[in-house]
Amino acid sequence: MSRTIERLDRTGHVQRAADRRDRRRILVAINDEGVTALAAARREERRSELLLGAVDDYDHLRHQLITLITVAAPPDAAP
């Protein structure tokens, strides 16, 4: 994950900042460029026959996947 965040930071899609309450933590927030890139990626996902062409309800699938990831995450993992 740290490599992914580093790349997103380098490409200008997120901003990182130290947590004022806990110096061990780094807070990551998506910025306007990241929101635009994410929206474009989601549009392409929906249009792609190769990626999700067989999925009838993309939003429902996405919600289910997020739920599965949340349930499978270790109890001490941040949401």
Secondary structure by P-SEA (a helix, b strand, c coil): caaaaaaaaaacccccccccccccbbbbbbcaaaaaaaaaaaaaaaaccccccccccaaaaaaaaaaaaaaaccccccc
